[in-house]
Each structure stands twice: as structure tokens, then as C-alpha cells.
């Protein structure tokens, strides 16, 4: 499907992807090849198809995990004024870098 894109759902978020794109998503447990089968929308040559609850799309998005890494640290700081209450905590989200290889019709 040349010149196409799809909207997929992974990790509770939606992403617009096209072949050749590198995507940063929440940590995927697989290694190597990955298949996204929750496709919400696909556009091929200007024709757009949407998935519904009754009729999901027969399309898969194939990708390859490039590496597993951590996002930069974010600081969570809580404070209540005049109460001598301060808490500082850091968080680094685990993410996967995925290269989208192809969008394939399955039926």
C-alpha cells in the first residue's frame, strides 16, 4: 500500500503511522518483529476506511523493534504551602522504538 497511512492503538494511545516511520511507544514485551492488529483507520490512495465495533478492519501493521530504552526523567514535586510538606520524586518511562515496515490487508 504505497502512499498510505493507518491509525493504530497500542499502550492506550492512538498513533498515525506510515511505512518507514520510527515510532516511540510504551514498552512492548516482544523482541524483533511486532504486529499491530488494532487498526482504527486506514487510508490507501485517498480512500479512507474506518473500523467500527461491529466491523473491525482486516488490516495489520507490521513493525520491527529497534531498541528498548527509557524516556528522559520527569520530576514530580508536591508541596503544601505553610505546612512544611515537600516531596520530590523522579520517573523514567520505559519505551520501545519501533520502525513501521508495512501496512498489509489480511482479507
Secondary structure as UniProt FT lines:
FT   TURN            2..3
FT   STRAND          5..10
FT   TURN            11..12
FT   STRAND          13..17
FT   TURN            19..20
FT   STRAND          22..26
FT   STRAND          33..36
FT   STRAND          39..44
FT   TURN            45..46
FT   STRAND          47..50
FT   STRAND          59..70
FT   STRAND          74..80
FT   TURN            81..84
FT   STRAND          85..91
FT   STRAND          94..105
//
